[in-house]
């Protein structure tokens, strides 16, 4: 006995495989853009951060560390 919904998944897979050659004829760039958009959407759904966001945070941390070092140097010992 098949799992519930497995027929729909199989149908969707068959449909996707049937559409693939047509999509390829439509241009590999368009398919790549769609795949990239799908991956970005998935990344947003699971709350992944982008490389740009990580780079920005690394820069902010480096700036804060630098400021802290400057403050530590300027404070006279008690």
Secondary structure, DSSP 4 states (H G I P E B T S, - for coil): -PPTTHHHHHHHHHHHHHHHHHHHHT-HHHHHHHHHHHHHHHHHHTTPPPHHHHHHHHHHHHHHHHHHHHHHHHSPP-
